[in-house]
């Protein structure tokens, strides 16, 4: 799925993402773990909760990059 993402929740590890808006995002789920692209940067996402809202999805889970961090994240996903 392609869309825009607004980060609405983080922990200390992922605070660099807090309150950011990513216009060009995609979420690819081919197994239990998903791939999330935020402005073409690749992250691994383990989705723990999904809530359906009127105009977006609210998704919460564990996010990691290929480098050094793993942390919590919650975001609103607006499908394009």
C-alpha positions as CSV (number, residue, x, y, z in Angstrom):
1,X,0.0,0.0,0.0
2,X,1.2,3.5,-0.7
3,X,0.2,6.5,1.3
4,X,1.3,9.1,3.8
5,X,2.3,8.5,7.4
6,X,2.1,10.7,10.4
7,X,4.1,9.4,13.4
8,X,1.9,9.9,16.5
9,X,3.7,7.8,19.1
10,X,7.3,6.7,19.9
11,X,9.5,5.7,22.7
12,X,12.9,7.1,23.6
13,X,14.7,5.0,21.0
14,X,12.5,6.2,18.1
15,X,12.0,9.8,19.3
16,X,13.8,11.1,16.1
17,X,10.7,10.1,14.2
18,X,8.2,11.7,16.6
19,X,5.6,14.0,15.0
20,X,7.1,13.6,11.5
21,X,5.0,13.4,8.3
22,X,6.2,11.2,5.5
23,X,4.3,11.9,2.2
24,X,5.9,9.1,0.1
25,X,5.5,5.9,2.1
26,X,4.7,2.3,1.4
27,X,3.8,-0.6,3.6
28,X,4.5,-4.1,2.2
29,X,3.3,-7.1,4.2
30,X,4.4,-10.5,2.8
31,X,4.8,-12.3,6.1
32,X,4.4,-11.7,9.8
33,X,7.0,-8.9,9.6
34,X,6.3,-6.0,7.2
35,X,8.6,-3.6,5.3
36,X,7.9,0.1,5.7
37,X,9.5,2.7,3.5
38,X,9.5,6.3,4.8
39,X,10.7,8.6,2.1
40,X,12.5,5.7,0.5
41,X,14.4,4.7,3.7
42,X,13.7,1.0,4.5
43,X,12.5,-0.1,8.0
44,X,11.3,-3.5,9.3
45,X,7.9,-3.3,11.1
46,X,6.4,-5.9,13.4
47,X,2.8,-4.8,13.6
48,X,1.2,-5.4,17.1
49,X,-2.1,-3.5,16.7
50,X,-4.2,-2.1,13.8
51,X,-7.2,0.1,14.3
52,X,-9.5,1.2,11.4
53,X,-10.6,4.8,11.5
54,X,-12.9,6.8,9.2
55,X,-10.1,8.0,6.9
56,X,-6.9,6.2,8.0
57,X,-5.4,3.2,9.8
58,X,-3.8,3.5,13.2
59,X,-0.9,1.1,13.4
60,X,1.4,0.4,16.4
61,X,4.3,-1.9,16.6
62,X,8.1,-2.4,16.7
63,X,10.2,-0.7,14.1
64,X,13.9,-1.2,13.3
65,X,16.3,-0.1,10.6
66,X,19.2,-2.0,9.1
67,X,21.7,-0.2,11.3
68,X,21.3,0.1,15.1
69,X,17.9,0.7,16.6
70,X,14.7,-1.1,17.5
71,X,11.9,0.7,19.2
72,X,8.2,1.3,19.5
73,X,6.2,3.4,17.0
74,X,2.5,4.3,16.4
75,X,1.4,6.0,13.2
76,X,-1.6,7.1,11.2
77,X,-1.5,5.6,7.6
78,X,-3.5,7.6,5.0
79,X,-3.9,5.5,1.8
80,X,-3.4,7.4,-1.4
